[in-house]
Amino acid sequence: MSKNIPTRLAFAGPLKEGATIEARWSAAHPMDSGFRVDDSGNKIARNIIHTVKVLLNDRLILEADLGTAMTSPVYLAFPLQVPAGGGVLRVLWQDDRGQVGETVQRLIL
Amino acid sequence: MNTSSTQLHLQDPKRRHSLLMAAGAWLSSQATAKDTPLSALSAEGVELVFPRLADTGNAVPLQANIRAPQGANLKSLRVILPENPNPLALQLKLHGDMQSYQLNTRLRLYASQSVWVVATFSNGLERANSAPTVITSTACLDDS
């Protein structure tokens, strides 16, 4: 029962070789913290994105462990250095139900 | 009856003073017990942008600007909300060689508190800074 989770990855800053730009990733994941209850008073099981991995040209540059304090939608913005010739940035994620996803964005110089 | 007797006690300056002292000692012992490892660290090179007052705890934007000391790179970053049920909000492990780092994210807060950001550098050095905020509603419980 995996639902489609819309995600988005965008860049801010000058797309030039060697420049530091900001990559902004967000995912419209429900991020159920496990503390809330539904309308009939039953606890909603915890289901958050707990791991995010960021690969730049297939090289791991960032690993993030997320806790229940991350918002829904999740938002994470981090800097990266633009490699020569550009490349591909991949953001991989996994949630508590085992659902995985990938957001890919090309760095075009 | 209880209230009036408390008020009477509080009006007695000696009694009030001892009560305040006891409360202060208790508060500071609580604070040190929880914060000593972090507050003992230098805050140099760790700057936080965090709203002093937020309407709700549902989405509080945090910006952390980290500057590594000379000759070192940033290796990991932790965002800690001590009053949250799960205090560790975010942990980053960096595999690049970034000397300055700007992290932007949004956090859910259970209560008014200080957010702590702890940076670990490649030379083993740890630095931490905190920023307080006041929220008017919690993010952890359902609206009532």
gemmi code that builds the backbone of each chain (N, CA, C; Angstrom):
import gemmi

chains = {
    "A": [
        ("MET", (0.832, -1.193, 0.000), (0.000, 0.000, 0.000), (0.872, 1.251, 0.000)),
        ("SER", (1.757, 1.170, -0.917), (2.632, 2.347, -0.956), (1.975, 3.444, -1.779)),
        ("LYS", (1.962, 4.594, -1.197), (1.364, 5.728, -1.883), (2.470, 6.545, -2.529)),
        ("ASN", (2.080, 7.242, -3.547), (3.071, 8.076, -4.210), (3.343, 9.321, -3.358)),
        ("ILE", (4.588, 9.515, -3.036), (4.975, 10.668, -2.224), (5.627, 11.694, -3.164)),
        ("PRO", (4.983, 12.825, -3.389), (5.612, 13.821, -4.257), (6.835, 14.441, -3.579)),
        ("THR", (7.914, 14.492, -4.304), (9.114, 15.127, -3.762), (9.612, 16.162, -4.755)),
        ("ARG", (10.504, 17.000, -4.258), (10.976, 18.099, -5.087), (12.422, 18.380, -4.714)),
        ("LEU", (13.205, 18.671, -5.714), (14.609, 18.997, -5.479), (14.955, 20.174, -6.382)),
        ("ALA", (15.460, 21.232, -5.775), (15.760, 22.437, -6.553), (17.101, 23.000, -6.114)),
        ("PHE", (17.681, 23.817, -6.956), (18.966, 24.428, -6.635), (18.807, 25.940, -6.555)),
        ("ALA", (19.574, 26.527, -5.666), (19.604, 27.988, -5.578), (21.063, 28.417, -5.588)),
        ("GLY", (21.394, 29.341, -6.453), (22.771, 29.824, -6.522), (23.313, 29.698, -7.925)),
        ("PRO", (24.530, 30.181, -8.147), (25.109, 30.168, -9.485), (25.567, 28.763, -9.894)),
        ("LEU", (25.025, 28.245, -10.990), (25.425, 26.912, -11.467), (26.701, 27.032, -12.296)),
        ("LYS", (27.803, 27.258, -11.580), (29.107, 27.364, -12.242), (30.058, 26.422, -11.535)),
        ("GLU", (31.035, 25.936, -12.274), (31.991, 24.986, -11.712), (32.665, 25.564, -10.465)),
        ("GLY", (32.678, 24.798, -9.397), (33.350, 25.205, -8.172), (32.520, 26.067, -7.251)),
        ("ALA", (31.395, 26.547, -7.731), (30.562, 27.409, -6.889), (29.813, 26.567, -5.856)),
        ("THR", (29.518, 27.175, -4.723), (28.709, 26.503, -3.713), (27.257, 26.924, -3.891)),
        ("ILE", (26.414, 25.935, -4.114), (24.996, 26.231, -4.273), (24.221, 25.521, -3.172)),
        ("GLU", (22.978, 25.912, -3.035), (22.137, 25.261, -2.040), (21.158, 24.335, -2.758)),
        ("ALA", (21.118, 23.097, -2.283), (20.140, 22.138, -2.803), (18.989, 22.081, -1.803)),
        ("ARG", (17.777, 22.214, -2.304), (16.603, 22.234, -1.425), (15.722, 21.050, -1.764)),
        ("TRP", (15.550, 20.186, -0.791), (14.765, 18.973, -1.007), (13.563, 18.985, -0.074)),
        ("SER", (12.426, 18.654, -0.612), (11.266, 18.496, 0.258), (10.429, 17.335, -0.242)),
        ("ALA", (9.751, 16.676, 0.679), (8.918, 15.526, 0.357), (7.607, 15.662, 1.114)),
        ("ALA", (6.509, 15.484, 0.398), (5.193, 15.615, 1.017), (4.815, 14.305, 1.703)),
        ("HIS", (5.620, 13.921, 2.640), (5.407, 12.694, 3.399), (4.565, 13.042, 4.631)),
        ("PRO", (3.649, 12.159, 5.054), (2.833, 12.518, 6.223), (3.647, 12.697, 7.502)),
        ("MET", (4.790, 12.026, 7.622), (5.641, 12.149, 8.801), (4.847, 11.973, 10.101)),
        ("ASP", (4.096, 10.877, 10.196), (3.344, 10.598, 11.419), (4.312, 10.315, 12.559)),
        ("SER", (4.220, 11.126, 13.603), (5.219, 11.047, 14.667), (4.962, 9.889, 15.625)),
        ("GLY", (3.753, 9.322, 15.603), (3.434, 8.258, 16.545), (2.827, 8.767, 17.834)),
        ("PHE", (2.672, 10.089, 17.963), (2.084, 10.661, 19.177), (0.625, 11.051, 18.973)),
        ("ARG", (0.202, 11.071, 17.720), (-1.154, 11.546, 17.444), (-2.152, 10.398, 17.434)),
        ("VAL", (-3.422, 10.758, 17.588), (-4.486, 9.765, 17.509), (-5.443, 10.153, 16.389)),
        ("ASP", (-6.133, 9.140, 15.847), (-7.106, 9.443, 14.783), (-8.458, 9.792, 15.418)),
        ("ASP", (-9.477, 9.960, 14.567), (-10.766, 10.445, 15.056), (-11.411, 9.495, 16.049)),
        ("SER", (-11.123, 8.190, 15.959), (-11.718, 7.257, 16.912), (-10.796, 6.982, 18.098)),
        ("GLY", (-9.754, 7.760, 18.250), (-8.912, 7.661, 19.422), (-7.801, 6.640, 19.345)),
        ("ASN", (-7.643, 5.997, 18.184), (-6.566, 5.024, 18.050), (-5.264, 5.732, 17.688)),
        ("LYS", (-4.183, 5.213, 18.247), (-2.889, 5.807, 17.955), (-2.522, 5.599, 16.483)),
        ("ILE", (-2.009, 6.637, 15.866), (-1.517, 6.509, 14.499), (-0.053, 6.078, 14.591)),
        ("ALA", (0.263, 4.957, 13.974), (1.613, 4.411, 14.089), (2.645, 5.373, 13.512)),
        ("ARG", (3.820, 5.344, 14.106), (4.893, 6.199, 13.630), (5.272, 5.821, 12.203)),
        ("ASN", (5.334, 6.791, 11.362), (5.800, 6.567, 9.993), (6.466, 7.847, 9.504)),
        ("ILE", (7.767, 7.892, 9.665), (8.511, 9.074, 9.222), (9.619, 8.638, 8.280)),
        ("ILE", (10.072, 9.563, 7.491), (11.292, 9.318, 6.717), (12.438, 9.365, 7.714)),
        ("HIS", (13.109, 8.238, 7.933), (14.157, 8.211, 8.958), (15.557, 8.300, 8.372)),
        ("THR", (15.700, 8.001, 7.104), (17.037, 8.053, 6.515), (16.983, 8.741, 5.160)),
        ("VAL", (17.909, 9.628, 4.952), (18.050, 10.307, 3.661), (19.518, 10.218, 3.267)),
        ("LYS", (19.745, 9.831, 2.019), (21.119, 9.795, 1.517), (21.194, 10.641, 0.255)),
        ("VAL", (22.249, 11.413, 0.147), (22.407, 12.303, -0.993), (23.661, 11.895, -1.758)),
        ("LEU", (23.486, 11.642, -3.049), (24.612, 11.241, -3.890), (24.798, 12.261, -4.999)),
        ("LEU", (26.037, 12.714, -5.136), (26.384, 13.622, -6.221), (27.278, 12.845, -7.175)),
        ("ASN", (26.793, 12.644, -8.388), (27.507, 11.817, -9.376), (27.891, 10.465, -8.783)),
        ("ASP", (26.919, 9.821, -8.107), (27.067, 8.499, -7.500), (28.079, 8.455, -6.360)),
        ("ARG", (28.492, 9.598, -5.867), (29.372, 9.639, -4.707), (28.555, 10.165, -3.526)),
        ("LEU", (28.580, 9.398, -2.434), (27.787, 9.769, -1.260), (28.362, 11.040, -0.642)),
        ("ILE", (27.564, 12.087, -0.545), (28.069, 13.316, 0.074), (27.395, 13.618, 1.409)),
        ("LEU", (26.227, 13.050, 1.636), (25.517, 13.403, 2.862), (24.600, 12.264, 3.277)),
        ("GLU", (24.661, 11.936, 4.568), (23.724, 10.975, 5.158), (22.985, 11.693, 6.268)),
        ("ALA", (21.678, 11.574, 6.290), (20.902, 12.245, 7.326), (19.995, 11.244, 8.025)),
        ("ASP", (20.020, 11.277, 9.354), (19.080, 10.501, 10.163), (18.053, 11.480, 10.715)),
        ("LEU", (16.813, 11.270, 10.356), (15.762, 12.206, 10.740), (14.982, 11.663, 11.928)),
        ("GLY", (14.586, 12.562, 12.795), (13.782, 12.180, 13.945), (12.334, 12.612, 13.766)),
        ("THR", (11.546, 12.433, 14.818), (10.132, 12.794, 14.717), (9.927, 14.304, 14.728)),
        ("ALA", (10.968, 15.054, 15.007), (10.817, 16.507, 15.067), (10.886, 17.161, 13.694)),
        ("MET", (11.072, 16.368, 12.644), (11.085, 16.962, 11.316), (9.648, 17.189, 10.858)),
        ("THR", (9.447, 18.293, 10.159), (8.083, 18.682, 9.800), (7.529, 17.813, 8.684)),
        ("SER", (6.242, 17.930, 8.492), (5.600, 17.393, 7.298), (5.036, 18.575, 6.536)),
        ("PRO", (5.433, 18.771, 5.287), (6.409, 18.055, 4.511), (7.838, 18.271, 5.031)),
        ("VAL", (8.659, 17.279, 4.809), (10.063, 17.383, 5.235), (10.759, 18.408, 4.360)),
        ("TYR", (11.607, 19.185, 4.975), (12.376, 20.161, 4.206), (13.819, 20.123, 4.689)),
        ("LEU", (14.705, 19.996, 3.747), (16.121, 19.918, 4.067), (16.863, 20.676, 2.970)),
        ("ALA", (17.641, 21.668, 3.357), (18.414, 22.427, 2.375), (19.861, 22.428, 2.814)),
        ("PHE", (20.744, 22.024, 1.919), (22.145, 21.846, 2.275), (23.004, 22.345, 1.121)),
        ("PRO", (24.227, 22.755, 1.405), (25.082, 23.262, 0.344), (25.834, 22.137, -0.364)),
        ("LEU", (26.214, 22.388, -1.588), (27.093, 21.453, -2.296), (27.911, 22.227, -3.309)),
        ("GLN", (29.059, 21.643, -3.647), (29.935, 22.297, -4.614), (29.659, 21.735, -5.995)),
        ("VAL", (29.498, 22.629, -6.953), (29.187, 22.211, -8.316), (30.435, 21.582, -8.934)),
        ("PRO", (30.355, 20.303, -9.342), (31.522, 19.667, -9.941), (31.719, 20.135, -11.377)),
        ("ALA", (32.923, 19.923, -11.878), (33.213, 20.297, -13.257), (32.314, 19.503, -14.189)),
        ("GLY", (31.666, 20.195, -15.092), (30.798, 19.517, -16.045), (29.417, 19.193, -15.511)),
        ("GLY", (29.129, 19.624, -14.315), (27.799, 19.363, -13.749), (27.638, 17.924, -13.332)),
        ("GLY", (26.438, 17.423, -13.410), (26.204, 16.039, -13.018), (24.789, 15.827, -12.565)),
        ("VAL", (24.632, 14.821, -11.712), (23.299, 14.425, -11.253), (23.313, 14.358, -9.738)),
        ("LEU", (22.322, 14.942, -9.136), (22.161, 14.845, -7.686), (20.967, 13.942, -7.400)),
        ("ARG", (21.209, 12.942, -6.570), (20.141, 12.018, -6.190), (19.908, 12.109, -4.702)),
        ("VAL", (18.660, 12.164, -4.308), (18.296, 12.113, -2.897), (17.462, 10.845, -2.704)),
        ("LEU", (17.985, 9.924, -1.903), (17.291, 8.661, -1.630), (16.730, 8.721, -0.220)),
        ("TRP", (15.531, 8.196, -0.051), (14.948, 8.209, 1.289), (14.233, 6.908, 1.592)),
        ("GLN", (14.066, 6.659, 2.881), (13.345, 5.472, 3.329), (12.522, 5.823, 4.553)),
        ("ASP", (11.293, 5.294, 4.628), (10.462, 5.587, 5.799), (10.247, 4.339, 6.652)),
        ("ASP", (9.491, 4.512, 7.742), (9.313, 3.424, 8.713), (8.547, 2.239, 8.146)),
        ("ARG", (7.736, 2.465, 7.127), (7.003, 1.356, 6.520), (7.840, 0.650, 5.471)),
        ("GLY", (9.050, 1.093, 5.299), (9.928, 0.459, 4.324), (9.808, 1.033, 2.930)),
        ("GLN", (8.956, 2.009, 2.784), (8.822, 2.627, 1.461), (10.080, 3.448, 1.156)),
        ("VAL", (10.549, 3.323, -0.046), (11.743, 4.073, -0.450), (11.391, 4.970, -1.631)),
        ("GLY", (12.191, 5.974, -1.810), (11.957, 6.885, -2.921), (13.242, 7.551, -3.341)),
        ("GLU", (13.186, 8.173, -4.481), (14.377, 8.808, -5.025), (13.962, 10.083, -5.745)),
        ("THR", (14.694, 11.129, -5.511), (14.483, 12.386, -6.226), (15.763, 12.690, -6.990)),
        ("VAL", (15.633, 12.915, -8.275), (16.813, 13.130, -9.108), (16.710, 14.498, -9.767)),
        ("GLN", (17.804, 15.215, -9.753), (17.830, 16.501, -10.445), (19.196, 16.666, -11.102)),
        ("ARG", (19.168, 17.119, -12.341), (20.434, 17.283, -13.063), (20.989, 18.679, -12.847)),
        ("LEU", (22.305, 18.721, -12.698), (23.018, 19.995, -12.593), (23.525, 20.324, -13.995)),
        ("ILE", (22.864, 21.238, -14.644), (23.266, 21.586, -16.008), (23.979, 22.922, -15.971)),
        ("LEU", (25.226, 22.920, -16.375), (26.021, 24.162, -16.322), (25.798, 24.978, -17.595)),
    ],
    "B": [
        ("MET", (-8.435, 28.279, 50.893), (-7.652, 28.321, 52.136), (-6.183, 28.125, 51.842)),
        ("ASN", (-5.938, 27.123, 51.018), (-4.550, 26.825, 50.671), (-3.861, 28.017, 50.022)),
        ("THR", (-4.588, 28.635, 49.085), (-4.002, 29.748, 48.353), (-3.632, 30.867, 49.308)),
        ("SER", (-4.571, 31.155, 50.230), (-4.309, 32.300, 51.098), (-3.116, 32.014, 52.004)),
        ("SER", (-2.991, 30.770, 52.475), (-1.854, 30.473, 53.346), (-0.553, 30.587, 52.558)),
        ("THR", (-0.562, 30.141, 51.283), (0.637, 30.276, 50.460), (0.987, 31.740, 50.296)),
        ("GLN", (-0.070, 32.535, 50.053), (0.179, 33.958, 49.856), (0.768, 34.573, 51.115)),
        ("LEU", (0.240, 34.131, 52.270), (0.768, 34.650, 53.532), (2.236, 34.304, 53.661)),
        ("HIS", (2.544, 33.062, 53.334), (3.946, 32.646, 53.418), (4.806, 33.469, 52.482)),
        ("LEU", (4.274, 33.701, 51.288), (5.062, 34.424, 50.288), (5.278, 35.874, 50.696)),
        ("GLN", (4.303, 36.376, 51.499), (4.467, 37.771, 51.895), (5.560, 37.923, 52.947)),
        ("ASP", (5.852, 36.835, 53.634), (6.960, 36.877, 54.590), (8.272, 36.867, 53.804)),
        ("PRO", (9.057, 37.952, 53.868), (10.233, 38.066, 53.008), (11.217, 36.912, 53.184)),
        ("LYS", (11.450, 36.483, 54.426), (12.424, 35.407, 54.657), (11.976, 34.121, 53.978)),
        ("ARG", (10.685, 33.833, 54.186), (10.100, 32.615, 53.621), (10.194, 32.680, 52.089)),
        ("ARG", (9.830, 33.852, 51.552), (9.838, 34.011, 50.100), (11.251, 33.808, 49.552)),
        ("HIS", (12.209, 34.399, 50.272), (13.591, 34.289, 49.825), (14.043, 32.828, 49.782)),
        ("SER", (13.724, 32.104, 50.875), (14.184, 30.706, 50.909), (13.498, 29.888, 49.817)),
        ("LEU", (12.224, 30.190, 49.572), (11.515, 29.484, 48.505), (12.166, 29.752, 47.155)),
        ("LEU", (12.475, 31.030, 46.927), (13.098, 31.401, 45.659), (14.450, 30.734, 45.501)),
        ("MET", (15.200, 30.731, 46.605), (16.526, 30.102, 46.557), (16.402, 28.617, 46.213)),
        ("ALA", (15.426, 27.972, 46.881), (15.236, 26.534, 46.634), (14.850, 26.299, 45.175)),
        ("ALA", (13.921, 27.131, 44.683), (13.489, 26.970, 43.295), (14.658, 27.209, 42.346)),
        ("GLY", (15.430, 28.254, 42.655), (16.573, 28.578, 41.799), (17.589, 27.457, 41.780)),
        ("ALA", (17.868, 26.902, 42.970), (18.849, 25.819, 43.041), (18.358, 24.603, 42.269)),
        ("TRP", (17.055, 24.331, 42.415), (16.487, 23.174, 41.706), (16.576, 23.392, 40.198)),
        ("LEU", (16.203, 24.609, 39.764), (16.228, 24.917, 38.333), (17.640, 24.795, 37.777)),
        ("SER", (18.595, 25.378, 38.500), (19.956, 25.364, 37.955), (20.515, 23.946, 37.954)),
        ("SER", (20.133, 23.141, 38.980), (20.622, 21.760, 38.976), (20.034, 21.001, 37.797)),
        ("GLN", (18.741, 21.285, 37.506), (18.118, 20.652, 36.348), (18.840, 21.062, 35.076)),
        ("ALA", (19.096, 22.365, 34.983), (19.697, 22.888, 33.759), (21.091, 22.301, 33.551)),
        ("THR", (21.899, 22.274, 34.620), (23.266, 21.784, 34.440), (23.265, 20.288, 34.157)),
        ("ALA", (22.365, 19.563, 34.844), (22.349, 18.123, 34.628), (22.084, 17.799, 33.165)),
        ("LYS", (21.249, 18.650, 32.534), (20.871, 18.363, 31.164), (21.861, 18.964, 30.163)),
        ("ASP", (22.383, 20.152, 30.488), (23.078, 20.936, 29.458), (24.597, 20.905, 29.552)),
        ("THR", (25.149, 20.401, 30.617), (26.585, 20.536, 30.819), (27.410, 20.116, 29.613)),
        ("PRO", (27.164, 18.958, 29.020), (28.051, 18.544, 27.929), (27.986, 19.505, 26.756)),
        ("LEU", (26.795, 20.066, 26.496), (26.658, 20.954, 25.345), (27.085, 22.370, 25.674)),
        ("SER", (26.634, 22.883, 26.827), (26.910, 24.287, 27.119), (28.383, 24.500, 27.459)),
        ("ALA", (29.110, 23.416, 27.748), (30.536, 23.558, 28.013), (31.331, 23.740, 26.723)),
        ("LEU", (30.680, 23.450, 25.594), (31.389, 23.566, 24.317), (31.376, 25.007, 23.843)),
        ("SER", (32.422, 25.350, 23.101), (32.491, 26.695, 22.541), (31.463, 26.852, 21.438)),
        ("ALA", (30.920, 28.049, 21.324), (29.905, 28.308, 20.294), (30.532, 28.953, 19.063)),
        ("GLU", (31.843, 29.065, 19.046), (32.520, 29.766, 17.954), (32.266, 29.058, 16.626)),
        ("GLY", (31.874, 29.819, 15.634), (31.673, 29.259, 14.309), (30.356, 28.554, 14.117)),
        ("VAL", (29.496, 28.568, 15.123), (28.166, 27.969, 14.981), (27.144, 29.072, 15.215)),
        ("GLU", (26.507, 29.485, 14.139), (25.524, 30.559, 14.264), (24.152, 30.032, 13.877)),
        ("LEU", (23.164, 30.397, 14.668), (21.816, 29.898, 14.422), (20.878, 31.058, 14.130)),
        ("VAL", (19.993, 30.829, 13.181), (18.905, 31.771, 12.915), (17.625, 31.021, 13.239)),
        ("PHE", (16.964, 31.452, 14.297), (15.807, 30.731, 14.804), (14.850, 31.788, 15.352)),
        ("PRO", (13.550, 31.704, 15.030), (12.654, 32.772, 15.485), (12.538, 32.809, 17.000)),
        ("ARG", (12.558, 34.009, 17.548), (12.435, 34.172, 18.994), (11.033, 33.779, 19.462)),
        ("LEU", (10.055, 34.022, 18.584), (8.667, 33.681, 18.898), (8.048, 33.041, 17.668)),
        ("ALA", (7.446, 31.873, 17.842), (6.805, 31.191, 16.717), (5.344, 30.942, 17.063)),
        ("ASP", (4.478, 31.123, 16.095), (3.051, 30.978, 16.379), (2.696, 29.565, 16.811)),
        ("THR", (3.135, 28.588, 16.040), (2.874, 27.208, 16.428), (4.192, 26.448, 16.363)),
        ("GLY", (4.199, 25.302, 17.038), (5.382, 24.465, 16.986), (5.401, 23.547, 15.782)),
        ("ASN", (4.430, 23.711, 14.893), (4.309, 22.761, 13.792), (5.410, 22.873, 12.753)),
        ("ALA", (5.913, 24.048, 12.529), (6.968, 24.223, 11.532), (7.765, 25.469, 11.895)),
        ("VAL", (8.870, 25.262, 12.575), (9.710, 26.377, 12.973), (10.986, 26.314, 12.136)),
        ("PRO", (11.246, 27.325, 11.329), (12.407, 27.268, 10.454), (13.713, 27.472, 11.225)),
        ("LEU", (14.685, 26.659, 10.907), (16.002, 26.764, 11.541), (17.053, 26.904, 10.457)),
        ("GLN", (17.929, 27.873, 10.637), (19.103, 27.972, 9.767), (20.333, 27.895, 10.654)),
        ("ALA", (21.254, 27.026, 10.269), (22.512, 26.886, 11.000), (23.656, 27.217, 10.054)),
        ("ASN", (24.471, 28.170, 10.457), (25.661, 28.535, 9.676), (26.886, 28.072, 10.429)),
        ("ILE", (27.612, 27.131, 9.842), (28.757, 26.527, 10.507), (30.026, 26.957, 9.779)),
        ("ARG", (31.019, 27.360, 10.537), (32.328, 27.680, 9.978), (33.360, 26.815, 10.690)),
        ("ALA", (34.063, 26.006, 9.941), (35.045, 25.103, 10.557), (36.292, 25.890, 10.937)),
        ("PRO", (36.980, 25.476, 12.005), (38.246, 26.132, 12.338), (39.284, 25.873, 11.248)),
        ("GLN", (40.345, 26.681, 11.256), (41.398, 26.589, 10.239), (41.892, 25.155, 10.070)),
        ("GLY", (41.926, 24.690, 8.833), (42.488, 23.383, 8.539), (41.598, 22.208, 8.865)),
        ("ALA", (40.342, 22.466, 9.206), (39.435, 21.362, 9.531), (38.190, 21.437, 8.650)),
        ("ASN", (37.522, 20.296, 8.517), (36.271, 20.234, 7.765), (35.145, 19.830, 8.707)),
        ("LEU", (33.953, 20.158, 8.281), (32.796, 19.737, 9.054), (32.500, 18.272, 8.755)),
        ("LYS", (32.343, 17.485, 9.796), (32.108, 16.043, 9.623), (30.681, 15.646, 9.954)),
        ("SER", (30.166, 16.189, 11.041), (28.780, 15.828, 11.366), (28.099, 16.956, 12.105)),
        ("LEU", (26.792, 16.873, 12.078), (25.971, 17.947, 12.617), (24.772, 17.293, 13.305)),
        ("ARG", (24.473, 17.755, 14.511), (23.309, 17.239, 15.216), (22.392, 18.396, 15.604)),
        ("VAL", (21.121, 18.208, 15.441), (20.129, 19.199, 15.876), (19.337, 18.563, 17.009)),
        ("ILE", (19.369, 19.210, 18.170), (18.771, 18.619, 19.362), (17.719, 19.565, 19.934)),
        ("LEU", (16.552, 18.999, 20.229), (15.473, 19.740, 20.889), (15.235, 19.070, 22.233)),
        ("PRO", (15.836, 19.569, 23.305), (15.853, 18.835, 24.584), (14.474, 18.546, 25.157)),
        ("GLU", (13.485, 19.390, 24.885), (12.164, 19.186, 25.488), (11.252, 18.302, 24.638)),
        ("ASN", (11.692, 17.914, 23.461), (10.849, 17.066, 22.612), (10.866, 15.620, 23.106)),
        ("PRO", (9.810, 14.859, 22.820), (9.814, 13.448, 23.224), (10.980, 12.671, 22.619)),
        ("ASN", (11.336, 12.985, 21.400), (12.548, 12.431, 20.796), (13.498, 13.601, 20.534)),
        ("PRO", (14.428, 13.838, 21.452), (15.207, 15.077, 21.372), (16.077, 15.191, 20.107)),
        ("LEU", (16.568, 14.085, 19.600), (17.447, 14.176, 18.438), (16.586, 14.381, 17.190)),
        ("ALA", (16.593, 15.593, 16.693), (15.728, 15.921, 15.561), (16.369, 15.525, 14.244)),
        ("LEU", (17.672, 15.724, 14.158), (18.333, 15.524, 12.870), (19.819, 15.275, 13.116)),
        ("GLN", (20.343, 14.313, 12.375), (21.767, 14.029, 12.473), (22.306, 13.933, 11.049)),
        ("LEU", (23.312, 14.721, 10.753), (23.896, 14.717, 9.413), (25.311, 14.192, 9.478)),
        ("LYS", (25.631, 13.315, 8.516), (27.006, 12.869, 8.365), (27.475, 13.349, 6.996)),
        ("LEU", (28.558, 14.115, 6.985), (29.025, 14.715, 5.743), (30.231, 13.956, 5.227)),
        ("HIS", (30.223, 13.690, 3.930), (31.351, 12.972, 3.342), (32.160, 13.848, 2.402)),
        ("GLY", (31.790, 15.101, 2.302), (32.586, 16.016, 1.489), (33.648, 16.684, 2.341)),
        ("ASP", (34.241, 17.730, 1.836), (35.196, 18.477, 2.654), (34.755, 19.933, 2.716)),
        ("MET", (33.621, 20.125, 3.352), (33.063, 21.461, 3.452), (33.631, 22.179, 4.671)),
        ("GLN", (34.109, 23.412, 4.446), (34.623, 24.191, 5.568), (33.560, 25.114, 6.131)),
        ("SER", (32.651, 25.521, 5.275), (31.508, 26.266, 5.808), (30.247, 25.594, 5.287)),
        ("TYR", (29.228, 25.644, 6.103), (28.030, 24.865, 5.808), (26.816, 25.665, 6.235)),
        ("GLN", (25.832, 25.667, 5.370), (24.581, 26.313, 5.753), (23.445, 25.306, 5.616)),
        ("LEU", (22.845, 25.001, 6.751), (21.735, 24.049, 6.774), (20.445, 24.805, 7.011)),
        ("ASN", (19.445, 24.469, 6.215), (18.109, 25.033, 6.425), (17.142, 23.880, 6.575)),
        ("THR", (16.298, 23.951, 7.595), (15.284, 22.924, 7.750), (14.130, 23.476, 8.565)),
        ("ARG", (13.122, 22.653, 8.741), (11.976, 23.065, 9.555), (11.714, 22.009, 10.609)),
        ("LEU", (11.432, 22.462, 11.825), (11.316, 21.555, 12.961), (9.936, 21.642, 13.607)),
        ("ARG", (9.556, 20.528, 14.240), (8.342, 20.498, 15.059), (8.771, 20.572, 16.511)),
        ("LEU", (8.129, 21.446, 17.268), (8.506, 21.628, 18.665), (7.360, 21.234, 19.584)),
        ("TYR", (7.722, 20.489, 20.628), (6.725, 20.093, 21.613), (6.426, 21.263, 22.546)),
        ("ALA", (7.446, 22.027, 22.906), (7.270, 23.110, 23.874), (8.278, 24.206, 23.582)),
        ("SER", (8.090, 25.331, 24.240), (9.072, 26.409, 24.161), (10.400, 25.899, 24.706)),
        ("GLN", (11.459, 26.115, 23.982), (12.753, 25.567, 24.387), (13.861, 26.179, 23.558)),
        ("SER", (15.084, 25.746, 23.846), (16.229, 26.161, 23.060), (16.625, 25.025, 22.143)),
        ("VAL", (16.870, 25.352, 20.893), (17.375, 24.339, 19.976), (18.909, 24.344, 20.074)),
        ("TRP", (19.479, 23.158, 20.069), (20.935, 23.032, 20.117), (21.432, 22.459, 18.801)),
        ("VAL", (22.502, 23.034, 18.297), (23.156, 22.487, 17.117), (24.597, 22.178, 17.501)),
        ("VAL", (24.969, 20.927, 17.310), (26.305, 20.475, 17.683), (27.046, 20.098, 16.408)),
        ("ALA", (28.202, 20.696, 16.211), (29.006, 20.422, 15.023), (30.264, 19.670, 15.430)),
        ("THR", (30.595, 18.636, 14.692), (31.832, 17.889, 14.921), (32.729, 18.079, 13.702)),
        ("PHE", (33.982, 18.407, 13.956), (34.911, 18.687, 12.863), (35.904, 17.551, 12.687)),
        ("SER", (36.639, 17.592, 11.564), (37.533, 16.483, 11.228), (38.691, 16.361, 12.206)),
        ("ASN", (39.010, 17.432, 12.954), (40.083, 17.318, 13.948), (39.551, 16.871, 15.306)),
        ("GLY", (38.312, 16.408, 15.341), (37.753, 15.880, 16.583), (37.104, 16.913, 17.466)),
        ("LEU", (37.213, 18.157, 17.068), (36.661, 19.241, 17.871), (35.141, 19.268, 17.756)),
        ("GLU", (34.482, 19.581, 18.866), (33.024, 19.730, 18.863), (32.668, 21.145, 19.283)),
        ("ARG", (31.711, 21.700, 18.591), (31.235, 23.026, 18.977), (29.724, 23.030, 18.954)),
        ("ALA", (29.134, 23.812, 19.845), (27.675, 23.794, 19.951), (27.154, 25.179, 20.261)),
        ("ASN", (25.986, 25.459, 19.750), (25.326, 26.718, 20.058), (23.828, 26.454, 20.215)),
        ("SER", (23.179, 27.351, 20.913), (21.745, 27.167, 21.118), (21.023, 28.465, 20.845)),
        ("ALA", (19.743, 28.344, 20.537), (18.900, 29.521, 20.314), (17.530, 29.227, 20.912)),
        ("PRO", (17.029, 30.153, 21.731), (15.741, 29.902, 22.373), (14.576, 30.322, 21.494)),
        ("THR", (13.447, 29.699, 21.711), (12.231, 30.152, 21.054), (11.045, 29.921, 21.979)),
        ("VAL", (10.015, 30.705, 21.759), (8.771, 30.556, 22.506), (7.697, 30.194, 21.493)),
        ("ILE", (6.978, 29.127, 21.757), (5.881, 28.749, 20.862), (4.571, 28.833, 21.632)),
        ("THR", (3.478, 29.053, 20.896), (2.193, 29.211, 21.570), (1.346, 27.962, 21.480)),
        ("SER", (1.704, 27.001, 20.610), (0.984, 25.731, 20.630), (1.938, 24.619, 20.225)),
        ("THR", (1.679, 23.450, 20.789), (2.588, 22.330, 20.606), (2.300, 21.608, 19.295)),
        ("ALA", (3.309, 20.928, 18.763), (3.141, 20.189, 17.530), (2.837, 18.721, 17.787)),
        ("CYS", (2.994, 18.283, 19.034), (2.947, 16.842, 19.281), (1.541, 16.333, 19.554)),
        ("LEU", (0.675, 17.186, 20.070), (-0.653, 16.727, 20.434), (-1.663, 17.312, 19.469)),
        ("ASP", (-2.809, 16.654, 19.378), (-3.829, 17.124, 18.451), (-4.475, 18.404, 18.971)),
        ("ASP", (-4.974, 19.177, 18.043), (-5.645, 20.413, 18.415), (-6.835, 20.093, 19.304)),
        ("SER", (-7.030, 20.912, 20.327), (-8.174, 20.671, 21.201), (-9.081, 21.900, 21.190)),
    ],
}
model = gemmi.Model(1)
for chain_id, residues in chains.items():
    chain = gemmi.Chain(chain_id)
    for i, (resn, *xyz) in enumerate(residues, 1):
        res = gemmi.Residue()
        res.name, res.seqid = resn, gemmi.SeqId(i, " ")
        for name, pos in zip(("N", "CA", "C"), xyz):
            atom = gemmi.Atom()
            atom.name, atom.element = name, gemmi.Element(name[0])
            atom.pos, atom.b_iso = gemmi.Position(*pos), 0.0
            res.add_atom(atom)
        chain.add_residue(res)
    model.add_chain(chain)
structure = gemmi.Structure()
structure.add_model(model)
structure.setup_entities()
